[in-house]
Amino acid sequence: MEFIERIKEETDINLLSPLTWAYVGDAVYELYIRTNLVNKTKLKPHKLHIESIKYVKARAQADLLKSIMPNLTEEEREIVRRARNAENHHLPKNSDPEDYMYATAFEGLIGYLYLTKQDSRIKEILKNE
C-alpha cells in the first residue's frame, strides 16, 4: 500500500506539462534531502534547513543533472529535454537562468519517475548524490 496514492496511468502522465512533473519532483527531491539529513545528522531544524539549501538550490541540481546524464536512458534524456525546454515564465532573481532550466529539468525527471512509480530508479539516480 502506498502512503501517497499515485493513480494516473503513464499515458496520462506523458500528457502532463513537464512543469507539472517538475512541481512534483521539487517536493520529492526536497523530502529526499530532508529525510537523508535527519537520518545522517543530529542537526537542529534551522541547521537542517541551511544544510538542505546546499542540495536543493538550482546550481546544485543543475550540477547533479549534468553528472548523471551519461547514466540516463534515452527515455529519461527525452524527459529531461522536455522539462529543460518547457516555457517557464518564473525565473528566480538569485539564480542563473541556465542553472534554473537544468534544475527544472532535474526536478522534471524526478517528478516523472515518481508519478510513474519508478521509485527504485529514483533511488538509483540519487544514490551517488
N, CA, C and O of each residue as an XYZ file, in Angstrom:
516
protein
N       0.841     -1.180      0.000
C       0.000      0.000      0.000
C       0.890      1.249      0.000
O       1.839      1.354      0.777
N       0.566      2.167     -0.869
C       1.316      3.417     -0.960
C       0.822      4.403      0.087
O      -0.373      4.496      0.365
N       1.755      5.126      0.652
C       1.407      6.199      1.592
C       0.699      7.324      0.839
O      -0.309      7.857      1.304
N       1.234      7.675     -0.319
C       0.621      8.690     -1.187
C       0.206      7.980     -2.467
O       1.043      7.443     -3.192
N      -1.080      7.984     -2.733
C      -1.611      7.257     -3.872
C      -1.276      7.954     -5.189
O      -1.517      9.150     -5.351
N      -0.725      7.198     -6.114
C      -0.415      7.689     -7.456
C      -1.296      6.915     -8.418
O      -1.045      5.739     -8.682
N      -2.328      7.566     -8.944
C      -3.356      6.838     -9.682
C      -3.335      7.048    -11.192
O      -3.991      6.303    -11.921
N      -2.600      8.039    -11.676
C      -2.583      8.292    -13.114
C      -1.804      7.211    -13.842
O      -0.801      6.697    -13.347
N      -2.290      6.882    -15.027
C      -1.597      5.938    -15.901
C      -0.439      6.663    -16.588
O      -0.444      7.888    -16.708
N       0.546      5.896    -17.033
C       1.715      6.501    -17.681
C       1.325      7.327    -18.906
O       1.928      8.368    -19.169
N       0.326      6.872    -19.652
C      -0.105      7.640    -20.835
C      -0.626      9.021    -20.427
O      -0.392     10.005    -21.128
N      -1.330      9.094    -19.296
C      -1.831     10.378    -18.804
C      -0.690     11.242    -18.268
O      -0.696     12.460    -18.441
N       0.266     10.623    -17.631
C       1.420     11.351    -17.091
C       2.236     11.947    -18.234
O       2.754     13.057    -18.119
N       2.349     11.211    -19.332
C       3.073     11.720    -20.504
C       2.425     12.968    -21.084
O       3.098     13.778    -21.722
N       1.139     13.127    -20.868
C       0.417     14.285    -21.404
C       0.486     15.503    -20.481
O       0.104     16.604    -20.876
N       0.972     15.306    -19.258
C       1.101     16.434    -18.332
C       2.222     17.361    -18.803
O       3.141     16.934    -19.503
N       2.136     18.603    -18.420
C       3.206     19.544    -18.702
C       4.466     19.112    -17.961
O       4.386     18.668    -16.816
N       5.618     19.234    -18.594
C       6.867     18.955    -17.883
C       7.037     19.826    -16.627
O       7.735     19.435    -15.691
N       6.406     20.988    -16.610
C       6.465     21.831    -15.416
C       5.655     21.223    -14.278
O       5.940     21.478    -13.108
N       4.650     20.423    -14.613
C       3.907     19.689    -13.586
C       4.792     18.588    -13.014
O       4.801     18.357    -11.805
N       5.534     17.912    -13.882
C       6.487     16.909    -13.388
C       7.477     17.567    -12.439
O       7.787     17.027    -11.377
N       7.978     18.756    -12.836
C       8.967     19.469    -12.024
C       8.364     19.916    -10.691
O       9.041     19.901     -9.662
N       7.116     20.303    -10.712
C       6.414     20.705     -9.485
C       6.420     19.563     -8.473
O       6.688     19.768     -7.289
N       6.124     18.365     -8.952
C       6.121     17.186     -8.081
C       7.561     16.802     -7.722
O       7.852     16.491     -6.568
N       8.446     16.824     -8.700
C       9.838     16.450     -8.472
C      10.524     17.327     -7.452
O      11.363     16.849     -6.688
N      10.183     18.604     -7.426
C      10.737     19.528     -6.438
C      10.411     19.034     -5.030
O      11.284     18.999     -4.162
N       9.170     18.657     -4.809
C       8.744     18.182     -3.486
C       9.384     16.841     -3.141
O       9.803     16.626     -2.003
N       9.459     15.950     -4.108
C      10.044     14.626     -3.871
C      11.521     14.771     -3.510
O      11.992     14.147     -2.559
N      12.248     15.585     -4.261
C      13.681     15.749     -4.004
C      13.915     16.451     -2.667
O      14.818     16.081     -1.917
N      13.117     17.445     -2.378
C      13.231     18.152     -1.090
C      13.017     17.177      0.069
O      13.768     17.199      1.044
N      12.005     16.331     -0.032
C      11.742     15.348      1.017
C      12.889     14.346      1.119
O      13.279     13.956      2.220
N      13.424     13.931     -0.017
C      14.573     13.014     -0.028
C      15.751     13.635      0.726
O      16.346     12.987      1.587
N      16.086     14.872      0.411
C      17.212     15.559      1.050
C      16.951     15.732      2.543
O      17.823     15.437      3.361
N      15.784     16.198      2.898
C      15.467     16.417      4.316
C      15.544     15.116      5.108
O      16.099     15.079      6.206
N      14.985     14.058      4.546
C      14.999     12.764      5.229
C      16.431     12.260      5.383
O      16.802     11.756      6.443
N      17.230     12.394      4.335
C      18.634     11.989      4.409
C      19.374     12.751      5.500
O      20.137     12.159      6.263
N      19.153     14.051      5.578
C      19.835     14.853      6.588
C      19.409     14.450      7.997
O      20.243     14.381      8.900
N      18.133     14.187      8.190
C      17.648     13.756      9.503
C      18.243     12.389      9.858
O      18.613     12.142     11.006
N      18.329     11.508      8.857
C      18.880     10.170      9.095
C      20.376     10.185      9.391
O      20.865      9.362     10.165
N      21.097     11.108      8.784
C      22.561     11.063      8.849
C      23.205     12.101      9.767
O      24.415     12.059      9.993
N      22.411     13.032     10.297
C      22.987     14.068     11.159
C      22.168     14.194     12.438
O      21.127     13.558     12.605
N      22.672     15.032     13.324
C      21.934     15.355     14.548
C      21.693     16.865     14.620
O      21.652     17.454     15.701
N      21.535     17.471     13.447
C      21.360     18.918     13.376
C      19.985     19.340     13.867
O      19.016     18.585     13.784
N      19.923     20.546     14.374
C      18.643     21.140     14.779
C      17.955     21.710     13.527
O      18.610     21.920     12.505
N      16.638     21.962     13.602
C      15.882     22.358     12.412
C      16.484     23.506     11.596
O      16.529     23.417     10.369
N      16.941     24.566     12.235
C      17.497     25.685     11.463
C      18.733     25.243     10.687
O      18.892     25.597      9.518
N      19.607     24.473     11.328
C      20.812     23.979     10.658
C      20.450     22.964      9.562
O      21.117     22.904      8.530
N      19.407     22.179      9.784
C      18.929     21.262      8.749
C      18.519     22.051      7.506
O      18.840     21.678      6.378
N      17.805     23.143      7.742
C      17.360     23.989      6.630
C      18.559     24.562      5.879
O      18.601     24.516      4.650
N      19.516     25.090      6.598
C      20.711     25.675      5.980
C      21.455     24.611      5.163
O      21.903     24.874      4.047
N      21.577     23.433      5.723
C      22.279     22.345      5.034
C      21.507     21.887      3.797
O      22.110     21.620      2.758
N      20.187     21.793      3.897
C      19.384     21.308      2.764
C      19.462     22.254      1.572
O      19.393     21.814      0.424
N      19.605     23.545      1.834
C      19.687     24.534      0.754
C      20.870     24.229     -0.168
O      20.800     24.477     -1.371
N      21.939     23.699      0.388
C      23.123     23.372     -0.412
C      22.790     22.357     -1.516
O      23.438     22.336     -2.562
N      21.789     21.530     -1.275
C      21.424     20.484     -2.226
C      20.285     20.875     -3.157
O      20.255     20.452     -4.312
N      19.356     21.674     -2.664
C      18.156     21.943     -3.448
C      18.223     23.231     -4.264
O      17.304     23.516     -5.032
N      19.282     24.010     -4.114
C      19.386     25.232     -4.916
C      19.622     24.855     -6.377
O      20.111     23.767     -6.682
N      19.266     25.771     -7.266
C      19.300     25.498     -8.701
C      20.674     25.040     -9.175
O      20.762     24.077     -9.937
N      21.733     25.691     -8.752
C      23.084     25.326     -9.205
C      23.406     23.884     -8.821
O      23.952     23.138     -9.634
N      23.078     23.487     -7.610
C      23.375     22.121     -7.157
C      22.584     21.093     -7.965
O      23.117     20.049     -8.341
N      21.322     21.388     -8.229
C      20.504     20.465     -9.012
C      20.989     20.391    -10.453
O      21.020     19.313    -11.046
N      21.370     21.538    -11.020
C      21.892     21.565    -12.390
C      23.172     20.736    -12.479
O      23.346     19.956    -13.415
N      24.060     20.904    -11.512
C      25.308     20.140    -11.497
C      25.043     18.641    -11.344
O      25.697     17.816    -11.983
N      24.083     18.302    -10.493
C      23.738     16.896    -10.300
C      23.199     16.291    -11.595
O      23.580     15.183    -11.974
N      22.317     17.019    -12.268
C      21.768     16.518    -13.527
C      22.889     16.287    -14.538
O      22.928     15.250    -15.199
N      23.784     17.241    -14.655
C      24.878     17.098    -15.623
C      25.753     15.884    -15.291
O      26.264     15.226    -16.197
N      25.926     15.585    -14.007
C      26.764     14.443    -13.621
C      26.082     13.105    -13.879
O      26.763     12.103    -14.099
N      24.758     13.069    -13.858
C      24.050     11.796    -14.068
C      23.630     11.573    -15.522
O      23.219     10.470    -15.881
N      23.728     12.600    -16.356
C      23.272     12.495    -17.751
C      23.827     11.267    -18.486
O      23.072     10.593    -19.186
N      25.124     10.959    -18.347
C      25.635      9.788    -19.078
C      24.968      8.475    -18.673
O      24.988      7.512    -19.441
N      24.380      8.423    -17.486
C      23.765      7.190    -16.988
C      22.265      7.121    -17.238
O      21.622      6.151    -16.837
N      21.702      8.115    -17.884
C      20.260      8.120    -18.140
C      19.937      7.347    -19.411
O      20.742      7.272    -20.339
N      18.745      6.780    -19.427
C      18.263      6.096    -20.625
C      17.834      7.142    -21.653
O      17.714      8.327    -21.339
N      17.607      6.690    -22.867
C      17.118      7.612    -23.912
C      15.783      8.237    -23.506
O      15.561      9.430    -23.717
N      14.901      7.430    -22.925
C      13.597      7.945    -22.480
C      13.787      9.015    -21.408
O      13.123     10.051    -21.435
N      14.686      8.765    -20.474
C      14.942      9.733    -19.406
C      15.555     11.009    -19.968
O      15.229     12.104    -19.509
N      16.434     10.884    -20.950
C      17.015     12.077    -21.589
C      15.938     12.898    -22.302
O      15.993     14.128    -22.324
N      14.977     12.212    -22.873
C      13.867     12.916    -23.530
C      13.016     13.659    -22.498
O      12.573     14.778    -22.756
N      12.787     13.060    -21.359
C      12.055     13.714    -20.265
C      12.821     14.963    -19.823
O      12.238     16.031    -19.635
N      14.132     14.810    -19.661
C      14.987     15.942    -19.274
C      14.903     17.048    -20.322
O      14.750     18.221    -19.979
N      15.001     16.680    -21.590
C      14.946     17.669    -22.669
C      13.621     18.434    -22.649
O      13.596     19.659    -22.762
N      12.532     17.698    -22.506
C      11.219     18.354    -22.474
C      11.090     19.294    -21.289
O      10.565     20.399    -21.424
N      11.566     18.860    -20.125
C      11.457     19.704    -18.932
C      12.388     20.913    -19.019
O      12.026     22.010    -18.593
N      13.578     20.715    -19.566
C      14.526     21.823    -19.700
C      13.991     22.881    -20.654
O      14.187     24.075    -20.430
N      13.322     22.455    -21.704
C      12.840     23.382    -22.722
C      11.434     23.918    -22.466
O      10.921     24.720    -23.247
N      10.815     23.479    -21.380
C       9.461     23.952    -21.064
C       9.503     25.460    -20.814
O      10.407     25.972    -20.154
N       8.525     26.142    -21.346
C       8.491     27.602    -21.192
C       8.035     27.954    -19.784
O       6.880     27.751    -19.408
N       8.958     28.475    -19.037
C       8.678     28.844    -17.646
C       8.785     30.355    -17.534
O       9.826     30.936    -17.842
N       7.718     30.985    -17.097
C       7.704     32.443    -17.004
C       8.218     32.944    -15.665
O       8.245     34.149    -15.413
N       8.620     32.027    -14.819
C       9.123     32.411    -13.496
C      10.603     32.061    -13.389
O      10.972     30.887    -13.349
N      11.425     33.067    -13.343
C      12.849     32.850    -13.108
C      13.231     33.567    -11.832
O      13.060     34.782    -11.734
N      13.742     32.843    -10.855
C      14.111     33.497     -9.596
C      15.243     34.497     -9.807
O      16.123     34.289    -10.643
N      15.210     35.557     -9.059
C      16.199     36.626     -9.239
C      17.599     36.218     -8.792
O      18.580     36.807     -9.247
N      17.714     35.227     -7.916
C      19.023     34.834     -7.383
C      19.642     33.652     -8.112
O      20.600     33.054     -7.622
N      19.106     33.310     -9.272
C      19.562     32.104     -9.951
C      19.930     32.417    -11.395
O      19.276     33.224    -12.056
N      20.973     31.774    -11.867
C      21.365     31.868    -13.269
C      20.286     31.176    -14.110
O      19.880     30.064    -13.774
N      19.808     31.805    -15.198
C      18.731     31.196    -15.999
C      19.069     29.790    -16.515
O      18.194     28.925    -16.555
N      20.320     29.555    -16.908
C      20.685     28.219    -17.387
C      20.632     27.201    -16.256
O      20.127     26.092    -16.434
N      21.155     27.581    -15.088
C      21.072     26.680    -13.930
C      19.619     26.361    -13.614
O      19.276     25.217    -13.314
N      18.771     27.378    -13.685
C      17.362     27.184    -13.368
C      16.710     26.233    -14.370
O      15.898     25.394    -13.981
N      17.054     26.354    -15.656
C      16.496     25.450    -16.674
C      16.921     24.003    -16.409
O      16.115     23.079    -16.522
N      18.189     23.820    -16.057
C      18.676     22.465    -15.778
C      18.113     21.923    -14.463
O      17.856     20.725    -14.341
N      17.924     22.803    -13.485
C      17.303     22.379    -12.224
C      15.859     21.953    -12.475
O      15.395     20.957    -11.920
N      15.152     22.708    -13.312
C      13.778     22.343    -13.675
C      13.772     20.998    -14.394
O      12.882     20.176    -14.175
N      14.763     20.778    -15.249
C      14.867     19.503    -15.960
C      15.106     18.356    -14.982
O      14.508     17.289    -15.117
N      15.974     18.573    -14.003
C      16.237     17.553    -12.986
C      14.964     17.251    -12.202
O      14.605     16.088    -12.019
N      14.285     18.295    -11.740
C      13.039     18.108    -10.991
C      11.981     17.435    -11.857
O      11.198     16.622    -11.368
N      11.960     17.775    -13.145
C      11.013     17.142    -14.064
C      11.254     15.645    -14.154
O      10.312     14.853    -14.143
N      12.517     15.265    -14.243
C      12.867     13.844    -14.296
C      12.434     13.131    -13.023
O      11.812     12.070    -13.081
N      12.762     13.707    -11.883
C      12.402     13.080    -10.604
C      10.880     12.989    -10.473
O      10.352     11.962    -10.047
N      10.185     14.055    -10.838
C       8.719     14.049    -10.763
C       8.101     13.010    -11.678
O       7.175     12.301    -11.285
N       8.613     12.917    -12.900
C       8.101     11.936    -13.847
C       8.305     10.514    -13.312
O       7.385      9.697    -13.320
N       9.520     10.239    -12.852
C       9.807      8.903    -12.319
C       8.933      8.595    -11.107
O       8.459      7.470    -10.947
N       8.724      9.582    -10.269
C       7.880      9.380     -9.083
C       6.428      9.098     -9.505
O       5.812      8.148     -9.021
N       5.898      9.914    -10.394
C       4.494      9.751    -10.808
C       4.264      8.417    -11.518
O       3.176      7.847    -11.436
N       5.290      7.920    -12.215
C       5.161      6.635    -12.908
C       5.624      5.467    -12.028
O       5.838      4.356    -12.512
N       5.772      5.737    -10.746
C       6.083      4.727     -9.724
C       7.413      4.010     -9.956
O       7.547      2.825     -9.651
N       8.374      4.723    -10.486
C       9.704      4.159    -10.716
C      10.628      4.528     -9.545
O      11.707      5.093     -9.731
N      10.172      4.194     -8.355
C      10.893      4.569     -7.134
C      12.305      3.977     -7.079
O      13.234      4.640     -6.620
N      12.468      2.755     -7.537
C      13.801      2.151     -7.493
C      14.757      2.895     -8.429
O      15.950      2.995     -8.140
N      14.252      3.411     -9.532
C      15.097      4.184    -10.449
C      15.491      5.524     -9.812
O      16.622      5.980     -9.979
N      14.577      6.140     -9.097
C      14.910      7.382     -8.382
C      16.027      7.104     -7.396
O      16.996      7.859     -7.325
N      15.902      6.031     -6.638
C      16.959      5.664     -5.669
C      18.287      5.466     -6.365
O      19.324      5.927     -5.889
N      18.254      4.776     -7.499
C      19.468      4.519     -8.270
C      20.142      5.829     -8.698
O      21.356      5.994     -8.577
N      19.327      6.739     -9.193
C      19.838      8.036     -9.666
C      20.406      8.858     -8.523
O      21.448      9.498     -8.667
N      19.723      8.838     -7.394
C      20.119      9.704     -6.266
C      21.151      9.081     -5.340
O      21.687      9.773     -4.475
N      21.443      7.807     -5.494
C      22.350      7.144     -4.555
C      23.729      7.770     -4.512
O      24.383      7.731     -3.469
N      24.185      8.338     -5.596
C      25.502      8.960     -5.631
C      25.457     10.447     -5.368
O      26.474     11.134     -5.471
N      24.292     10.940     -5.033
C      24.091     12.377     -4.787
C      24.910     12.829     -3.604
O      24.874     14.005     -3.242
